[in-house]
Amino acid sequence: MSITLTPIEAQICDLLTTVVERIHEQQPKEPRLVLRIAGGWVRDKLLGLESHDVDIAIDHMNGYELAQHVNQYLQDTGHPTRTVAKITQNPERSKHLETATTSVLGLLVDFVNLRSETYNGDSRIPNVAFGTPLEDALRRDITINALFYNIHTREVEDFTGKGLEDLKAGVIRTPLDPFKTFTDDPLRVLRVLRFASRFSYEIDKETSEAMGRMEIKEDLDRKISRERVGVELEKMAGGPHPLLSIQLILRFGLYLDIFRPPPTTTWLDPATTIDEPLAAHLTGHVFDLLERNTEILDCLSGYPRIDADPQAQRSLMLAAYLYPFRHVQVTDRKRNVPVTQVIIRDGLKLANSDIDTTLALHQLADQITQMAGSCMKGELSRCQLGLQIRVAGTRWPMAVIFAAAVEMLKSGNGVDARLVDMFGGFVRRVKEENLGEAYLFKHLVDGKAVAKLLGIKPGPGIKDVLDRVMEWQLANPEGTKEQCEVFIREEIAPGILPQKKK
């Protein structure tokens, strides 16, 4: 397998070989440096994929020192330079050795020395030392990530002896014994899942067997921070094959290990069972609506395309992954909350926005389905529709897709004519009524004006009045401010103001 360099990649390789020659002239008694591009860049280039993840592996100099030499050469030859950023060790983020980053001819490049790793039994954080290319290759997670590109010979180097073969055959395997590999660092289990799903590759038999062992599951829970679990899951949910990701998680019995809920003793109903396969079934339906049967998605034209928004797709997949927990409530910090909130916050350490979006998609599914059914029967008013869009906010197009997928799950049917009529009709009605941005509608009469009009002090009670004002506006799209004020005086005021005695 050969690699075709882009013009900028070829320039960088030429520049680095020149820097090595310059260092050798300055330090003739030191062994000549050998530089290699490592890991993901090599894999992706061999697969014909674009890659900007350039990691330079150095055989006997630390990354910061080499980056300084590179910067000095760029400066001496009249090229723009940027400060070298030193990334210190951060084992919780899988940064086990100091790395230097700088811009080389406009491309960010990382510099780090080759390393060997040894582990004790209690931690995934290794003892790190300078290593040989073979040691560096063998300590990596999978063989296809253990390839090097020698910038001097311009050849691919496969020190494990399996990387090129596995890349060609579409196989995921660990360079060393998989059980030992996963025992040392159980995070590699999740990386195996992620790369197997990303490339739709098969996981070899020995690796699969090791992943299913109870000791590895226990180590995954004991050694890996929840932040790292969340990072890997995010990449799976936002990757090219999120359905395969959740199918693999289920296949290896890792669903509850990854989406770790709090103890059942905190559940309001400890006897609740979690139907794990629903996660894959619903993810498949979401995928169908986004990728295969796009009739409902096409109805959403005119709004930001969900299928072209990686964040929206990631959010839909995360909500689908967690759907089996949708009815579970737990006691958390003296409050009853959805278990999904606790899983995202503590089990995956994701953002509060992920909690909000996931809960919203779960809650809106039934609401939108009921609205869509009423719309088909001609029983949905403009006011009801507008209020629903206001509740859903900017998420409403995404919520339509999720609701349609949930309906497919419940009915057991695919994307049939009824589903398209139902949810497509809902979207068309939103467009016809110009309610696509109803969540942005301002009140014709604001809170201060309402208080003045009613002769009362501003306070919490004003919200109820404003809600009725918005209902009037939605029901009367051509209504004016003056007409709205009449509505307030004649329809609202009598119900909240004390009546004068006759």
Phi, psi and omega in degrees: 000135181244162180240129175261118182278145170286163179306319181290323177295320178296320178297318180294317178298317178298317181297316182293322177294325177293319178297320178299317178297320180295317179297319181295323177294323180283332183230066187296339182275347179274149177301147180292134178291146170237125182250141180224144168273132190246155162073231191300324179299316181297312179303310184293321179295321178293332178273001180078021181260150177286140180214135176242011184267080186265110176248119179265119177265131187245138187276327178210046173207146180283160187297321182295319180295315180295320180299324177295319176298317180297316180297320180295320179295317178300318179295317182293334182258012173080018178267150176295146180232160173232155179301140177281123179266128179262119179261109184286170180299135176212081186303329181293340176251022178063028173254091186269354182216149180299135181234147175244142180231136173206170179267127178240111181055037176089358180244132178289130182231134175261143178237126179209146181279154173302146184216159171244156182225140172231148185237149165261175189281351189256354186213152173272000180274115187274163165274125189248140177216164173303142182223177176271166176303322179294315179298320180294320180293318184289336182275359182279167189290312181222159188296325183287348175261006185251017181272152177236155172238112181283116186285347179273316180269346185057041179234152174279136179243130183239085186287338177282342182076004184233344188299311181294319179296316181291324178296319180290323184273347183073050183236139174253123175211160178272149180296323180250183178310124187297322180297316178295319180300315182284328176296318178298312182216095182297344176302333181297336175300314181291327178290324174299314178300316184295314182285328176297319180284322181301318184255002184055045180263157175277142174268127186293163191300312183295320179295318179298316181298319180293323181295333182273356184285141183299324181300323181290320177298320179294320178293324178301319180285326187274325190258337189261130177291151180292334175300317181293322176299315180298320180298313181294321179294319177303317181293328177288314181296326180265006182276183184286340183225066182296333178293315178297325179301309182289329176296320178290321177302317179290320182301322182265012176064034186253009186301309182285342176284327180274307178269069190286110177279163174293165182306146182296343177296341179266354182283142177295328175232090184300343182276357181300132177261146181256116180273083188303318182302338177304328181300315180287320180299314182290320176302320178298320179292319176299317180298319178302315183291330182272326191245327189252307181246094193260019183302315180291320178300320180297329177296339181273009178301142185104344174247162179308131185291118180296321183290348178254008182246102182303324181293320179295317179296318179300317180295318178298318181292319179298318178296322178291318179302323186265002183303325179301341180265006194301331185262358185275129175246145179228159173271118183223119180054045176067019177230153173268121183224160175297138180299331179302323179299317181289322179297313181293320183287312187256326184278331182240345179057042178267180188284159176300329178296330177291322176297310183301314183291316181297313179298319180298315181296319178297316184286324184283340186304307181291322181299312182291323178299316178297318178297317181297322177295318178295324179297318179299326182273358182074024185252013185254121179277161177299322179298313179300317181296314181297320178297322178295318178295323178294322177295316182287330180066211182295345183278358191299321177298320177295322180294328177296314179298315182294318179297320178297321179294320178296321177297320176299320180297317183287321184278337183078008180257164176273206178277086182260180184299322181297316182297317180295317179298319185292303185275328174295321178295322177300313181294318180298322179295320177302316180294314182301324182269003180055045183250010183300335178238036181299333179294348179260354184299134176265152177289133177300326177238116185279179186300315180297318180293323178297314181299317180293319182296323183269351181068035179235165179280144175300143180181185182304328182295340179298329182301318180298321178295316181296326177298319179290326176298316180295321177300317178298317180298316181294324180281340183231072186299339179264002184295148180260170177298318181298318179295323178295321178296321176299317178301317180296314182293318188271329186255326184264314186305316182301333182275347184236344180264144178296136181279137180288140178287138179280000000 
